[in-house]
Structures are given as C-alpha cells and as structure tokens.
Amino acid sequence: MSRRTKTKQTQVSKPGGRSACGCSSESGPLRAAQHHGHSHLNDLIPIAVVIAAGCEPCAEKMVRRALEQGASPERIGHVLRIVSSMQKLDCFALALGIDAIRRMEKPLAAAEKTLQQAFALSV
C-alpha cells in the first residue's frame, strides 16, 4: 500500500484560489504529484485540458505557471503542437464535435502567444 501525503494549498486571486473565469490556480493532486518527480508533466497536462475546455485566460495562465515551475519552452511548445495536431484529426472532431474544436482555437492561439512572449523575454 502506498502512503499519500497531504499538501498545503495556496489561495491565489479570488477567495478559494479561483480566477475570474472560475479555474483553480492550485490543485491539490497536481501539486502533491510534484513531490513524486512529475512536476513538469503536471504543469503540461493542464495546458492541454484548459485549451480543450476553451478557456483563453486559463491557457495563458497555465503556460505561465508551467514556465514558472521550470518546464522548458520547448516542452510547452511540444504540448501545443500535439494539441494543434489532435484538433485537426477527424476522429477527434467526431468525438468532441465541431463547436468544441472551434472553441479550442482562441485558447490555443493565446497559449502560443504567451509562450512566444516569454521566449522573447528570455532571449
């Protein structure tokens, strides 16, 4: 049996750690997994999820958070390319519907722009 550890959650932005759009800036299971060596993966997956959910501000925030947590711009760019290629697959469009695919366009562009801006600042 494995032993789980509890982590302290930090509240950011509005009470309850929620941004204006309602997404949480900190997540217990994600933060707890960082202690087990999965920090970059746990910062990259949320990028794809919020893009799929159609949240532009969340996509920008998740890219910034991943960079702050030490994920490389190359890995983040790789995630964005994966999401972009998935978005173009017929089976993905059939499963999610064309409206969901269209909702992904602006968050994906916002995430790419945020990454490009961060990269330009670091060079």
C-alpha positions in Angstrom: 0.0 0.0 0.0 1.3 3.4 -0.8 1.1 6.3 1.7 -0.3 9.5 0.5 0.9 12.9 1.7 -1.2 16.0 2.2 0.0 19.2 0.8 -0.9 22.7 1.7 -2.8 24.5 -1.0 -2.2 28.2 -1.7 -5.0 30.5 -2.5 -4.4 32.9 -5.3 -6.6 35.6 -7.0 -10.1 35.4 -5.7 -11.1 33.6 -2.4 -10.9 29.9 -2.9 -8.0 30.1 -5.3 -10.2 30.8 -8.3 -9.6 33.2 -11.2 -12.2 35.4 -12.8 -13.2 32.5 -15.1 -13.5 30.1 -12.2 -10.5 27.9 -12.8 -8.3 27.0 -9.8 -4.8 28.2 -9.8 -3.7 25.5 -7.4 -4.8 21.9 -7.4 -4.1 19.5 -4.5 -3.5 16.3 -6.5 -1.3 18.1 -9.1 0.8 19.8 -6.5 1.1 16.6 -4.5 2.4 14.8 -7.5 5.2 17.3 -7.8 6.8 15.7 -4.8 7.0 12.5 -6.7 9.0 13.9 -9.6 6.2 14.6 -12.1 6.2 18.4 -11.8 6.7 19.2 -15.4 4.1 16.7 -16.6 1.7 18.1 -14.0 2.2 21.5 -15.4 1.9 20.5 -19.0 -1.3 18.4 -19.0 -3.4 21.3 -17.6 -2.4 23.4 -20.6 -4.0 20.9 -22.9 -7.0 20.5 -20.7 -7.9 24.2 -20.5 -7.3 24.6 -24.2 -9.8 21.8 -24.8 -12.2 23.4 -22.4 -12.0 26.7 -24.4 -10.6 29.0 -21.7 -8.2 31.6 -23.1 -7.2 33.2 -19.8 -6.7 29.8 -18.3 -4.5 28.7 -21.2 -2.3 31.8 -20.8 -2.1 31.2 -17.0 -1.2 27.6 -17.4 1.6 28.4 -19.8 3.0 31.0 -17.4 2.7 28.6 -14.5 4.4 25.8 -16.3 7.3 28.2 -17.2 7.5 29.3 -13.5 7.6 25.7 -12.4 10.6 25.0 -14.6 9.0 23.4 -17.7 11.1 24.3 -20.8 9.6 26.4 -23.5 10.4 23.5 -25.9 8.3 21.1 -23.9 5.4 23.5 -23.7 5.7 24.1 -27.4 5.6 20.4 -28.0 2.4 20.1 -26.0 0.8 23.0 -28.0 1.8 21.2 -31.3 0.2 18.0 -30.0 -3.0 19.8 -29.1 -3.0 21.5 -32.5 -2.5 18.2 -34.4 -5.2 16.5 -32.3 -7.5 19.3 -33.1 -7.2 18.5 -36.8 -7.9 14.8 -36.6 -11.3 13.7 -37.9 -11.9 11.3 -35.1 -11.2 14.0 -32.5 -13.7 16.3 -34.2 -16.3 13.5 -34.4 -15.8 12.7 -30.7 -15.9 16.3 -29.4 -18.0 18.0 -32.1 -17.1 20.9 -34.4 -18.1 23.5 -31.8 -15.7 22.2 -29.3 -12.9 22.2 -31.9 -13.7 25.8 -32.8 -13.7 26.8 -29.1 -10.1 25.5 -28.8 -8.7 27.9 -31.5 -8.5 31.0 -29.4 -7.1 29.4 -26.2 -4.5 27.6 -28.4 -3.5 30.9 -30.0 -3.4 32.6 -26.6 -1.2 29.9 -25.2 1.2 30.1 -28.2 1.3 33.9 -27.9 2.1 33.7 -24.2 4.9 31.2 -24.9 6.3 33.3 -27.6 6.3 36.4 -25.4 8.0 34.5 -22.6 10.6 33.2 -25.0 11.3 36.6 -26.4 11.8 38.0 -22.9 14.3 35.2 -22.0 16.5 35.7 -25.1 
